[in-house]
Amino acid sequence: MLQQKSLTSGPVLTLREHEILEFIAQGMSTKEVAQHIDIAPRTVDRHVENVRLKLRAKNRTHMVACAVMEGLLMVDIDDRQPVAETEAP
């Protein structure tokens, strides 16, 4: 779904920070990320905060948007789920 850009002139993230950023971009919670990569939730929070500060983002959502704008994450449009259409009564 998300890919790291090979050359970037923006902030430099560690491999762990980028890994956690990708999980957050996929909608995982701190607890889910921690369980998935077997680290403490507090450690995940610390990595998220480091990324947020490096990107000068206001919150997690803004952090992901900034990462996409900086070229740190690329969204693969093919992975998006179609919006279900509702029938009119």
C-alpha positions as CSV (number, residue, x, y, z in Angstrom):
1,M,0.0,0.0,0.0
2,L,2.6,2.5,1.0
3,Q,6.1,2.7,-0.3
4,Q,9.2,4.7,0.8
5,K,10.5,7.2,-1.8
6,S,14.1,6.4,-2.6
7,L,15.5,10.0,-2.6
8,T,14.0,12.6,-0.5
9,S,15.2,16.1,0.5
10,G,12.8,16.3,3.5
11,P,13.3,15.0,7.1
12,V,15.2,11.7,7.5
13,L,13.4,9.0,9.4
14,T,14.9,5.9,10.9
15,L,13.8,2.5,9.6
16,R,11.7,2.0,12.7
17,E,10.1,5.4,12.5
18,H,9.2,4.8,8.9
19,E,7.9,1.3,9.7
20,I,5.6,2.7,12.4
21,L,4.6,5.6,10.2
22,E,3.4,3.1,7.6
23,F,1.3,1.2,10.2
24,I,-0.2,4.5,11.5
25,A,-1.0,5.5,7.9
26,Q,-2.8,2.2,7.5
27,G,-5.0,3.1,10.5
28,M,-3.5,1.0,13.2
29,S,-3.7,2.2,16.8
30,T,-0.7,2.5,19.1
31,K,-1.7,-0.8,20.8
32,E,-2.1,-2.6,17.5
33,V,1.3,-1.4,16.2
34,A,3.0,-2.4,19.5
35,Q,1.5,-5.9,19.3
36,H,2.3,-6.3,15.7
37,I,6.0,-5.5,16.1
38,D,6.3,-6.7,19.7
39,I,7.4,-3.5,21.4
40,A,5.8,-1.5,24.2
41,P,3.0,0.9,23.4
42,R,5.0,3.7,25.0
43,T,7.8,3.0,22.6
44,V,5.4,3.3,19.7
45,D,4.2,6.6,21.1
46,R,7.8,7.9,21.4
47,H,8.5,7.0,17.7
48,V,5.2,8.6,16.6
49,E,6.1,11.7,18.5
50,N,9.6,11.8,17.0
51,V,8.1,11.5,13.5
52,R,5.5,14.1,14.2
53,L,8.2,16.6,15.4
54,K,10.4,15.9,12.4
55,L,7.5,16.6,10.0
56,R,6.3,19.5,12.1
57,A,2.8,18.0,12.2
58,K,0.0,18.9,14.5
59,N,-1.3,15.4,15.0
60,R,-1.2,11.9,13.6
61,T,-3.5,12.7,10.7
62,H,-1.5,15.7,9.8
63,M,1.7,13.7,10.2
64,V,0.6,11.2,7.6
65,A,-0.5,14.0,5.2
66,C,2.9,15.7,5.7
67,A,4.7,12.4,5.0
68,V,2.8,12.0,1.7
69,M,3.5,15.6,0.7
70,E,7.2,15.1,1.6
71,G,7.4,12.0,-0.5
72,L,8.1,9.8,2.5
73,L,5.0,7.7,1.8
74,M,3.3,7.0,-1.5
75,V,-0.3,5.9,-1.6
76,D,-1.1,3.1,-4.0
77,I,-4.5,4.0,-5.4
78,D,-5.2,0.3,-6.3
79,D,-5.4,-0.6,-2.6
80,R,-8.3,1.8,-1.8
81,Q,-11.6,0.2,-1.0
82,P,-14.5,1.3,-3.2
83,V,-17.2,3.3,-1.5
84,A,-20.4,1.4,-1.1
85,E,-23.3,3.0,-2.9
86,T,-26.6,3.2,-1.1
87,E,-29.8,2.7,-2.9
88,A,-32.4,5.4,-2.8
89,P,-35.7,4.3,-1.2
